[in-house]
Amino acid sequence: MTPTLASSTPPMIEARGLGFARRDEGVFGPLDFALSGGGIGLIEGDNGSGKTTLLRVLAGLLRPSFGTARVLGAEPGSETAREGTATMGHLLGLKADLSALENLRIGMGLYGHKPTPGPFAMLTQVGLEGYADEPVRSLSAGQKKRVALARLALLPARLWLLDEPYANLDRHGINLVNDLLTAHAAAGGAALVTSHGAVSFHQGVTCTVRLAA
């Protein structure tokens, strides 16, 4: 594990001896790592090594079996951590019968949004110009991922927890994810990402967490 560079501000994620076990069988850990604002973290590991489980622990969906974690200075799953964190997993959480634009507006209504760009401009930015009124059920897997990425980029969350954001995307989509990560980090945000496609992963990784199978 490679820690982030030293920062004068508290890390957005800090794990100390963090681990998770299921039915007394270890899934991952113990882990020690930190990710600060402006940083991008990569979780590496084979299938079954616990990458998704680690993200769920940090999102407050699972309780760690041992060790501690702090997310935005608070316990994972606390109000402070939830309000400042956006997650995107294999299940994108889109409403299939609603349009791409309606899905963005629901997300903005529930979680707030950045002042710019607006939802139409963001759909154009992710390559979905002309698809605003298309029901999500009619979109391809890659297009659905782009809708979810547009929603993510509109939210004001400082921390992103992303499970396989490159899945179902072509080369242009991979570049899009990298551009969004670059912009988020440049604005002082942080992102922790799982990816099987590490070769094509963003070059600005500041923290790598390696999980043993």
FIKOLZA-1660 file (N, C-alpha, C; in steps of 0.1 Angstrom, whole numbers, plus 5000, padded with zeros to 4 digits):
% residues 213
   i   px   py   pz ch aa at
   1 5008 4988 5000  A  M  N
   1 5000 5000 5000  A  M CA
   1 5009 5012 5000  A  M  C
   2 5005 5022 4991  A  T  N
   2 5013 5034 4990  A  T CA
   2 5005 5045 4996  A  T  C
   3 5009 5052 5007  A  P  N
   3 5001 5063 5012  A  P CA
   3 5001 5075 5004  A  P  C
   4 4991 5084 5006  A  T  N
   4 4991 5096 4999  A  T CA
   4 5002 5105 5004  A  T  C
   5 5005 5115 4996  A  L  N
   5 5015 5125 5000  A  L CA
   5 5010 5133 5012  A  L  C
   6 5019 5138 5020  A  A  N
   6 5016 5146 5032  A  A CA
   6 5007 5158 5028  A  A  C
   7 4997 5161 5036  A  S  N
   7 4988 5172 5034  A  S CA
   7 4986 5179 5047  A  S  C
   8 4984 5192 5046  A  S  N
   8 4981 5200 5058  A  S CA
   8 4967 5199 5063  A  S  C
   9 4958 5193 5055  A  T  N
   9 4944 5191 5059  A  T CA
   9 4942 5176 5062  A  T  C
  10 4932 5173 5071  A  P  N
  10 4929 5159 5074  A  P CA
  10 4925 5152 5062  A  P  C
  11 4929 5139 5061  A  P  N
  11 4925 5131 5049  A  P CA
  11 4910 5129 5049  A  P  C
  12 4905 5127 5036  A  M  N
  12 4891 5124 5035  A  M CA
  12 4888 5110 5039  A  M  C
  13 4897 5101 5037  A  I  N
  13 4896 5087 5042  A  I CA
  13 4909 5084 5049  A  I  C
  14 4907 5078 5061  A  E  N
  14 4918 5073 5068  A  E CA
  14 4915 5059 5075  A  E  C
  15 4922 5049 5071  A  A  N
  15 4920 5036 5076  A  A CA
  15 4932 5031 5084  A  A  C
  16 4929 5025 5096  A  R  N
  16 4940 5020 5105  A  R CA
  16 4936 5006 5109  A  R  C
  17 4944 4997 5105  A  G  N
  17 4942 4983 5108  A  G CA
  17 4928 4978 5104  A  G  C
  18 4923 4984 5093  A  L  N
  18 4909 4981 5089  A  L CA
  18 4908 4967 5083  A  L  C
  19 4898 4959 5087  A  G  N
  19 4896 4946 5081  A  G CA
  19 4881 4942 5082  A  G  C
  20 4878 4932 5074  A  F  N
  20 4864 4927 5074  A  F CA
  20 4865 4912 5072  A  F  C
  21 4856 4905 5080  A  A  N
  21 4855 4890 5080  A  A CA
  21 4841 4887 5078  A  A  C
  22 4839 4875 5071  A  R  N
  22 4825 4870 5070  A  R CA
  22 4825 4856 5074  A  R  C
  23 4817 4853 5084  A  R  N
  23 4816 4839 5090  A  R CA
  23 4830 4835 5095  A  R  C
  24 4836 4844 5101  A  D  N
  24 4849 4842 5108  A  D CA
  24 4860 4840 5097  A  D  C
  25 4857 4842 5085  A  E  N
  25 4868 4841 5074  A  E CA
  25 4871 4854 5069  A  E  C
  26 4884 4858 5070  A  G  N
  26 4889 4871 5066  A  G CA
  26 4886 4874 5051  A  G  C
  27 4881 4886 5048  A  V  N
  27 4878 4890 5034  A  V CA
  27 4890 4900 5030  A  V  C
  28 4893 4909 5039  A  F  N
  28 4905 4918 5036  A  F CA
  28 4910 4923 5049  A  F  C
  29 4922 4928 5049  A  G  N
  29 4928 4935 5061  A  G CA
  29 4938 4926 5068  A  G  C
  30 4945 4933 5077  A  P  N
  30 4943 4947 5081  A  P CA
  30 4949 4957 5071  A  P  C
  31 4943 4968 5069  A  L  N
  31 4947 4978 5059  A  L CA
  31 4950 4992 5066  A  L  C
  32 4961 4998 5062  A  D  N
  32 4964 5012 5067  A  D CA
  32 4966 5020 5054  A  D  C
  33 4958 5030 5053  A  F  N
  33 4960 5039 5041  A  F CA
  33 4952 5052 5044  A  F  C
  34 4956 5063 5036  A  A  N
  34 4949 5075 5037  A  A CA
  34 4948 5082 5023  A  A  C
  35 4937 5089 5021  A  L  N
  35 4934 5096 5009  A  L CA
  35 4930 5110 5012  A  L  C
  36 4937 5120 5007  A  S  N
  36 4934 5134 5010  A  S CA
  36 4927 5141 4998  A  S  C
  37 4922 5152 5000  A  G  N
  37 4916 5160 4990  A  G CA
  37 4926 5163 4979  A  G  C
  38 4921 5162 4966  A  G  N
  38 4930 5164 4955  A  G CA
  38 4936 5151 4951  A  G  C
  39 4933 5140 4958  A  G  N
  39 4939 5127 4955  A  G CA
  39 4929 5117 4948  A  G  C
  40 4935 5107 4941  A  I  N
  40 4928 5096 4935  A  I CA
  40 4934 5083 4940  A  I  C
  41 4925 5075 4946  A  G  N
  41 4930 5062 4951  A  G CA
  41 4925 5051 4943  A  G  C
  42 4934 5041 4941  A  L  N
  42 4930 5029 4933  A  L CA
  42 4931 5016 4942  A  L  C
  43 4920 5009 4943  A  I  N
  43 4919 4996 4950  A  I CA
  43 4922 4985 4940  A  I  C
  44 4933 4977 4942  A  E  N
  44 4936 4967 4933  A  E CA
  44 4934 4953 4940  A  E  C
  45 4931 4943 4932  A  G  N
  45 4929 4930 4937  A  G CA
  45 4921 4921 4928  A  G  C
  46 4923 4908 4929  A  D  N
  46 4916 4898 4920  A  D CA
  46 4902 4897 4925  A  D  C
  47 4894 4891 4916  A  N  N
  47 4880 4888 4920  A  N CA
  47 4879 4881 4934  A  N  C
  48 4871 4885 4942  A  G  N
  48 4869 4879 4955  A  G CA
  48 4879 4884 4966  A  G  C
  49 4887 4894 4962  A  S  N
  49 4897 4899 4972  A  S CA
  49 4891 4910 4981  A  S  C
  50 4879 4914 4979  A  G  N
  50 4872 4923 4988  A  G CA
  50 4871 4938 4984  A  G  C
  51 4873 4941 4971  A  K  N
  51 4873 4955 4966  A  K CA
  51 4860 4961 4969  A  K  C
  52 4849 4955 4964  A  T  N
  52 4836 4960 4966  A  T CA
  52 4832 4961 4981  A  T  C
  53 4836 4951 4989  A  T  N
  53 4833 4950 5003  A  T CA
  53 4840 4962 5010  A  T  C
  54 4852 4965 5006  A  L  N
  54 4859 4977 5012  A  L CA
  54 4852 4990 5010  A  L  C
  55 4847 4992 4997  A  L  N
  55 4839 5004 4994  A  L CA
  55 4826 5004 5003  A  L  C
  56 4820 4993 5005  A  R  N
  56 4808 4992 5012  A  R CA
  56 4810 4995 5027  A  R  C
  57 4822 4991 5032  A  V  N
  57 4825 4995 5046  A  V CA
  57 4827 5010 5047  A  V  C
  58 4834 5016 5037  A  L  N
  58 4837 5030 5038  A  L CA
  58 4824 5038 5036  A  L  C
  59 4815 5032 5028  A  A  N
  59 4802 5039 5026  A  A CA
  59 4792 5037 5038  A  A  C
  60 4796 5029 5048  A  G  N
  60 4788 5027 5060  A  G CA
  60 4777 5017 5058  A  G  C
  61 4778 5009 5047  A  L  N
  61 4768 4998 5044  A  L CA
  61 4772 4986 5052  A  L  C
  62 4784 4984 5055  A  L  N
  62 4789 4972 5063  A  L CA
  62 4798 4978 5074  A  L  C
  63 4797 4971 5086  A  R  N
  63 4805 4974 5097  A  R CA
  63 4819 4967 5096  A  R  C
  64 4830 4973 5099  A  P  N
  64 4843 4966 5098  A  P CA
  64 4843 4956 5110  A  P  C
  65 4850 4945 5107  A  S  N
  65 4852 4935 5118  A  S CA
  65 4863 4939 5128  A  S  C
  66 4873 4947 5123  A  F  N
  66 4883 4952 5132  A  F CA
  66 4890 4964 5126  A  F  C
  67 4897 4971 5134  A  G  N
  67 4903 4983 5130  A  G CA
  67 4893 4995 5129  A  G  C
  68 4898 5006 5124  A  T  N
  68 4889 5018 5123  A  T CA
  68 4890 5025 5110  A  T  C
  69 4880 5032 5106  A  A  N
  69 4880 5040 5094  A  A CA
  69 4873 5054 5097  A  A  C
  70 4878 5064 5091  A  R  N
  70 4872 5077 5092  A  R CA
  70 4870 5082 5078  A  R  C
  71 4858 5087 5076  A  V  N
  71 4854 5093 5062  A  V CA
  71 4850 5107 5064  A  V  C
  72 4857 5116 5059  A  L  N
  72 4854 5130 5060  A  L CA
  72 4855 5134 5075  A  L  C
  73 4864 5128 5082  A  G  N
  73 4865 5131 5097  A  G CA
  73 4855 5124 5106  A  G  C
  74 4846 5116 5100  A  A  N
  74 4836 5110 5108  A  A CA
  74 4835 5095 5106  A  A  C
  75 4826 5088 5114  A  E  N
  75 4824 5074 5112  A  E CA
  75 4817 5072 5099  A  E  C
  76 4821 5061 5092  A  P  N
  76 4814 5057 5079  A  P CA
  76 4799 5055 5082  A  P  C
  77 4791 5061 5073  A  G  N
  77 4777 5059 5075  A  G CA
  77 4770 5070 5083  A  G  C
  78 4778 5079 5090  A  S  N
  78 4773 5090 5098  A  S CA
  78 4767 5100 5088  A  S  C
  79 4760 5109 5094  A  E  N
  79 4754 5120 5086  A  E CA
  79 4764 5128 5079  A  E  C
  80 4775 5131 5086  A  T  N
  80 4786 5139 5079  A  T CA
  80 4792 5132 5068  A  T  C
  81 4795 5119 5070  A  A  N
  81 4801 5111 5059  A  A CA
  81 4791 5109 5047  A  A  C
  82 4779 5106 5050  A  R  N
  82 4769 5104 5039  A  R CA
  82 4767 5117 5031  A  R  C
  83 4766 5128 5038  A  E  N
  83 4763 5141 5030  A  E CA
  83 4774 5145 5021  A  E  C
  84 4787 5141 5024  A  G  N
  84 4798 5145 5016  A  G CA
  84 4803 5134 5007  A  G  C
  85 4796 5123 5006  A  T  N
  85 4801 5112 4998  A  T CA
  85 4791 5108 4987  A  T  C
  86 4796 5105 4975  A  A  N
  86 4787 5100 4964  A  A CA
  86 4793 5086 4960  A  A  C
  87 4784 5076 4958  A  T  N
  87 4789 5063 4955  A  T CA
  87 4783 5059 4941  A  T  C
  88 4790 5051 4934  A  M  N
  88 4785 5045 4922  A  M CA
  88 4790 5031 4921  A  M  C
  89 4781 5021 4920  A  G  N
  89 4785 5007 4919  A  G CA
  89 4781 5000 4907  A  G  C
  90 4781 4987 4907  A  H  N
  90 4776 4979 4895  A  H CA
  90 4762 4982 4892  A  H  C
  91 4754 4983 4903  A  L  N
  91 4740 4987 4901  A  L CA
  91 4739 5003 4901  A  L  C
  92 4735 5009 4890  A  L  N
  92 4737 5023 4889  A  L CA
  92 4727 5032 4896  A  L  C
  93 4716 5025 4900  A  G  N
  93 4705 5033 4907  A  G CA
  93 4697 5042 4899  A  G  C
  94 4696 5039 4886  A  L  N
  94 4688 5047 4877  A  L CA
  94 4674 5041 4876  A  L  C
  95 4665 5050 4873  A  K  N
  95 4651 5046 4871  A  K CA
  95 4649 5044 4857  A  K  C
  96 4646 5031 4853  A  A  N
  96 4646 5027 4839  A  A CA
  96 4635 5033 4831  A  A  C
  97 4623 5036 4837  A  D  N
  97 4612 5042 4830  A  D CA
  97 4613 5057 4829  A  D  C
  98 4622 5063 4835  A  L  N
  98 4624 5077 4834  A  L CA
  98 4635 5081 4824  A  L  C
  99 4635 5093 4819  A  S  N
  99 4645 5097 4809  A  S CA
  99 4658 5100 4816  A  S  C
 100 4668 5101 4808  A  A  N
 100 4681 5105 4813  A  A CA
 100 4681 5118 4821  A  A  C
 101 4674 5128 4815  A  L  N
 101 4673 5141 4822  A  L CA
 101 4665 5140 4835  A  L  C
 102 4655 5132 4835  A  E  N
 102 4647 5131 4847  A  E CA
 102 4655 5124 4858  A  E  C
 103 4663 5114 4855  A  N  N
 103 4672 5108 4864  A  N CA
 103 4682 5118 4870  A  N  C
 104 4688 5126 4862  A  L  N
 104 4697 5137 4867  A  L CA
 104 4689 5146 4877  A  L  C
 105 4678 5150 4873  A  R  N
 105 4670 5160 4881  A  R CA
 105 4666 5154 4895  A  R  C
 106 4663 5141 4895  A  I  N
 106 4660 5134 4907  A  I CA
 106 4672 5134 4917  A  I  C
 107 4684 5131 4911  A  G  N
 107 4696 5131 4919  A  G CA
 107 4699 5144 4924  A  G  C
 108 4697 5155 4916  A  M  N
 108 4700 5168 4920  A  M CA
 108 4690 5173 4931  A  M  C
 109 4677 5168 4930  A  G  N
 109 4667 5172 4940  A  G CA
 109 4670 5165 4953  A  G  C
 110 4675 5153 4953  A  L  N
 110 4677 5146 4965  A  L CA
 110 4690 5150 4972  A  L  C
 111 4701 5153 4965  A  Y  N
 111 4714 5155 4971  A  Y CA
 111 4720 5168 4968  A  Y  C
 112 4713 5177 4961  A  G  N
 112 4718 5190 4958  A  G CA
 112 4727 5189 4945  A  G  C
 113 4732 5200 4941  A  H  N
 113 4740 5200 4929  A  H CA
 113 4750 5212 4928  A  H  C
 114 4760 5210 4920  A  K  N
 114 4769 5221 4917  A  K CA
 114 4762 5232 4909  A  K  C
 115 4766 5244 4911  A  P  N
 115 4760 5255 4903  A  P CA
 115 4761 5254 4888  A  P  C
 116 4772 5249 4884  A  T  N
 116 4774 5247 4869  A  T CA
 116 4782 5234 4867  A  T  C
 117 4781 5227 4856  A  P  N
 117 4772 5230 4845  A  P CA
 117 4758 5224 4849  A  P  C
 118 4748 5228 4841  A  G  N
 118 4735 5222 4843  A  G CA
 118 4733 5208 4837  A  G  C
 119 4722 5202 4839  A  P  N
 119 4720 5188 4835  A  P CA
 119 4721 5186 4820  A  P  C
 120 4716 5196 4812  A  F  N
 120 4717 5194 4797  A  F CA
 120 4731 5195 4793  A  F  C
 121 4739 5205 4799  A  A  N
 121 4753 5206 4795  A  A CA
 121 4761 5194 4799  A  A  C
 122 4757 5188 4811  A  M  N
 122 4765 5176 4815  A  M CA
 122 4762 5164 4807  A  M  C
 123 4750 5163 4802  A  L  N
 123 4747 5152 4793  A  L CA
 123 4755 5153 4780  A  L  C
 124 4756 5165 4775  A  T  N
 124 4764 5168 4763  A  T CA
 124 4779 5164 4766  A  T  C
 125 4784 5168 4778  A  Q  N
 125 4797 5166 4782  A  Q CA
 125 4801 5151 4782  A  Q  C
 126 4791 5143 4786  A  V  N
 126 4794 5128 4787  A  V CA
 126 4790 5121 4774  A  V  C
 127 4787 5128 4764  A  G  N
 127 4785 5122 4751  A  G CA
 127 4771 5118 4748  A  G  C
 128 4761 5124 4755  A  L  N
 128 4747 5120 4754  A  L CA
 128 4738 5131 4749  A  L  C
 129 4744 5140 4741  A  E  N
 129 4736 5151 4735  A  E CA
 129 4725 5144 4726  A  E  C
 130 4713 5149 4728  A  G  N
 130 4702 5143 4720  A  G CA
 130 4695 5132 4727  A  G  C
 131 4700 5127 4738  A  Y  N
 131 4694 5116 4746  A  Y CA
 131 4687 5120 4758  A  Y  C
 132 4686 5133 4761  A  A  N
 132 4680 5138 4773  A  A CA
 132 4666 5132 4776  A  A  C
 133 4658 5130 4766  A  D  N
 133 4644 5126 4768  A  D CA
 133 4642 5111 4766  A  D  C
 134 4653 5104 4763  A  E  N
 134 4652 5090 4761  A  E CA
 134 4651 5082 4774  A  E  C
 135 4641 5073 4774  A  P  N
 135 4640 5064 4787  A  P CA
 135 4653 5057 4789  A  P  C
 136 4657 5056 4801  A  V  N
 136 4669 5049 4804  A  V CA
 136 4669 5034 4800  A  V  C
 137 4657 5028 4800  A  R  N
 137 4656 5014 4796  A  R CA
 137 4660 5012 4781  A  R  C
 138 4659 5022 4773  A  S  N
 138 4662 5021 4759  A  S CA
 138 4677 5023 4756  A  S  C
 139 4685 5027 4766  A  L  N
 139 4699 5030 4764  A  L CA
 139 4708 5017 4765  A  L  C
 140 4719 5018 4759  A  S  N
 140 4729 5007 4760  A  S CA
 140 4735 5007 4774  A  S  C
 141 4742 4996 4777  A  A  N
 141 4749 4996 4790  A  A CA
 141 4759 5007 4792  A  A  C
 142 4766 5010 4781  A  G  N
 142 4776 5021 4781  A  G CA
 142 4769 5035 4783  A  G  C
 143 4758 5037 4776  A  Q  N
 143 4751 5049 4778  A  Q CA
 143 4745 5051 4792  A  Q  C
 144 4740 5040 4797  A  K  N
 144 4735 5041 4811  A  K CA
 144 4746 5045 4821  A  K  C
 145 4758 5039 4818  A  K  N
 145 4769 5043 4827  A  K CA
 145 4772 5058 4825  A  K  C
 146 4771 5063 4813  A  R  N
 146 4773 5077 4811  A  R CA
 146 4763 5086 4818  A  R  C
 147 4751 5081 4819  A  V  N
 147 4740 5089 4826  A  V CA
 147 4744 5089 4841  A  V  C
 148 4749 5078 4846  A  A  N
 148 4753 5077 4860  A  A CA
 148 4765 5086 4863  A  A  C
 149 4774 5086 4853  A  L  N
 149 4786 5095 4855  A  L CA
 149 4782 5110 4855  A  L  C
 150 4772 5113 4846  A  A  N
 150 4767 5127 4846  A  A CA
 150 4761 5131 4859  A  A  C
 151 4753 5122 4865  A  R  N
 151 4747 5125 4878  A  R CA
 151 4758 5127 4888  A  R  C
 152 4768 5118 4888  A  L  N
 152 4779 5119 4898  A  L CA
 152 4785 5132 4897  A  L  C
 153 4788 5137 4885  A  A  N
 153 4796 5149 4883  A  A CA
 153 4788 5162 4887  A  A  C
 154 4774 5160 4887  A  L  N
 154 4766 5172 4891  A  L CA
 154 4765 5173 4906  A  L  C
 155 4767 5162 4913  A  L  N
 155 4765 5163 4928  A  L CA
 155 4776 5170 4935  A  L  C
 156 4773 5176 4946  A  P  N
 156 4783 5184 4953  A  P CA
 156 4792 5176 4962  A  P  C
 157 4791 5163 4963  A  A  N
 157 4799 5155 4972  A  A CA
 157 4814 5157 4969  A  A  C
 158 4822 5158 4981  A  R  N
 158 4836 5160 4980  A  R CA
 158 4843 5146 4978  A  R  C
 159 4837 5135 4982  A  L  N
 159 4844 5122 4981  A  L CA
 159 4836 5113 4972  A  L  C
 160 4842 5107 4962  A  W  N
 160 4836 5097 4954  A  W CA
 160 4841 5083 4957  A  W  C
 161 4832 5073 4959  A  L  N
 161 4835 5059 4960  A  L CA
 161 4830 5052 4948  A  L  C
 162 4838 5047 4939  A  L  N
 162 4834 5043 4926  A  L CA
 162 4839 5028 4924  A  L  C
 163 4829 5019 4922  A  D  N
 163 4832 5005 4920  A  D CA
 163 4831 5002 4905  A  D  C
 164 4843 5000 4899  A  E  N
 164 4844 4996 4884  A  E CA
 164 4837 5007 4875  A  E  C
 165 4841 5020 4877  A  P  N
 165 4835 5030 4868  A  P CA
 165 4839 5028 4853  A  P  C
 166 4849 5021 4850  A  Y  N
 166 4853 5019 4836  A  Y CA
 166 4845 5007 4829  A  Y  C
 167 4838 5000 4837  A  A  N
 167 4830 4988 4831  A  A CA
 167 4820 4993 4821  A  A  C
 168 4819 4985 4810  A  N  N
 168 4809 4988 4799  A  N CA
 168 4812 5001 4791  A  N  C
 169 4824 5006 4792  A  L  N
 169 4828 5018 4785  A  L CA
 169 4839 5015 4774  A  L  C
 170 4837 5022 4763  A  D  N
 170 4848 5021 4752  A  D CA
 170 4859 5030 4756  A  D  C
 171 4869 5031 4746  A  R  N
 171 4880 5040 4749  A  R CA
 171 4876 5054 4752  A  R  C
 172 4866 5059 4745  A  H  N
 172 4862 5073 4747  A  H CA
 172 4856 5074 4761  A  H  C
 173 4848 5064 4765  A  G  N
 173 4842 5064 4778  A  G CA
 173 4853 5064 4789  A  G  C
 174 4863 5056 4787  A  I  N
 174 4874 5055 4797  A  I CA
 174 4881 5069 4798  A  I  C
 175 4883 5075 4787  A  N  N
 175 4889 5089 4787  A  N CA
 175 4880 5099 4795  A  N  C
 176 4866 5097 4793  A  L  N
 176 4857 5105 4800  A  L CA
 176 4858 5103 4815  A  L  C
 177 4859 5091 4820  A  V  N
 177 4860 5089 4834  A  V CA
 177 4873 5096 4839  A  V  C
 178 4884 5094 4832  A  N  N
 178 4896 5101 4836  A  N CA
 178 4895 5116 4836  A  N  C
 179 4888 5122 4827  A  D  N
 179 4886 5136 4827  A  D CA
 179 4878 5141 4839  A  D  C
 180 4867 5133 4842  A  L  N
 180 4859 5136 4854  A  L CA
 180 4867 5135 4867  A  L  C
 181 4875 5125 4867  A  L  N
 181 4884 5123 4879  A  L CA
 181 4894 5135 4881  A  L  C
 182 4900 5139 4869  A  T  N
 182 4909 5150 4869  A  T CA
 182 4903 5163 4874  A  T  C
 183 4891 5166 4869  A  A  N
 183 4884 5178 4873  A  A CA
 183 4880 5178 4887  A  A  C
 184 4875 5166 4892  A  H  N
 184 4871 5165 4906  A  H CA
 184 4883 5167 4915  A  H  C
 185 4894 5160 4912  A  A  N
 185 4906 5162 4921  A  A CA
 185 4911 5176 4920  A  A  C
 186 4911 5182 4908  A  A  N
 186 4916 5196 4907  A  A CA
 186 4908 5206 4915  A  A  C
 187 4895 5203 4918  A  A  N
 187 4886 5211 4926  A  A CA
 187 4887 5208 4940  A  A  C
 188 4896 5199 4944  A  G  N
 188 4899 5196 4958  A  G CA
 188 4891 5184 4963  A  G  C
 189 4884 5177 4954  A  G  N
 189 4877 5165 4958  A  G CA
 189 4887 5153 4958  A  G  C
 190 4882 5141 4962  A  A  N
 190 4890 5129 4962  A  A CA
 190 4881 5118 4957  A  A  C
 191 4887 5107 4951  A  A  N
 191 4880 5096 4946  A  A CA
 191 4887 5083 4949  A  A  C
 192 4880 5073 4954  A  L  N
 192 4886 5060 4956  A  L CA
 192 4879 5050 4947  A  L  C
 193 4887 5043 4938  A  V  N
 193 4881 5036 4927  A  V CA
 193 4886 5022 4927  A  V  C
 194 4877 5012 4923  A  T  N
 194 4882 4999 4920  A  T CA
 194 4882 4998 4905  A  T  C
 195 4892 4990 4900  A  S  N
 195 4893 4988 4885  A  S CA
 195 4900 4976 4882  A  S  C
 196 4895 4968 4873  A  H  N
 196 4903 4957 4867  A  H CA
 196 4911 4962 4856  A  H  C
 197 4908 4974 4850  A  G  N
 197 4915 4979 4839  A  G CA
 197 4926 4989 4843  A  G  C
 198 4935 4984 4852  A  A  N
 198 4945 4994 4858  A  A CA
 198 4954 4999 4847  A  A  C
 199 4956 4992 4836  A  V  N
 199 4965 4997 4825  A  V CA
 199 4959 5010 4820  A  V  C
 200 4946 5011 4819  A  S  N
 200 4940 5023 4813  A  S CA
 200 4936 5033 4824  A  S  C
 201 4940 5030 4836  A  F  N
 201 4935 5038 4847  A  F CA
 201 4942 5052 4847  A  F  C
 202 4935 5061 4854  A  H  N
 202 4940 5075 4855  A  H CA
 202 4955 5075 4860  A  H  C
 203 4963 5083 4854  A  Q  N
 203 4977 5084 4857  A  Q CA
 203 4980 5092 4870  A  Q  C
 204 4970 5099 4875  A  G  N
 204 4972 5107 4887  A  G CA
 204 4970 5100 4900  A  G  C
 205 4971 5087 4901  A  V  N
 205 4968 5080 4913  A  V CA
 205 4978 5084 4924  A  V  C
 206 4973 5087 4935  A  T  N
 206 4982 5091 4947  A  T CA
 206 4982 5081 4958  A  T  C
 207 4972 5071 4957  A  C  N
 207 4971 5061 4968  A  C CA
 207 4967 5048 4962  A  C  C
 208 4974 5038 4964  A  T  N
 208 4971 5024 4959  A  T CA
 208 4969 5015 4971  A  T  C
 209 4958 5008 4971  A  V  N
 209 4955 4998 4982  A  V CA
 209 4954 4985 4975  A  V  C
 210 4963 4976 4978  A  R  N
 210 4964 4963 4972  A  R CA
 210 4958 4952 4981  A  R  C
 211 4948 4945 4976  A  L  N
 211 4941 4934 4984  A  L CA
 211 4946 4921 4980  A  L  C
 212 4949 4912 4989  A  A  N
 212 4953 4899 4986  A  A CA
 212 4941 4890 4984  A  A  C
 213 4942 4881 4974  A  A  N
 213 4931 4872 4971  A  A CA
 213 4928 4862 4983  A  A  C
% end
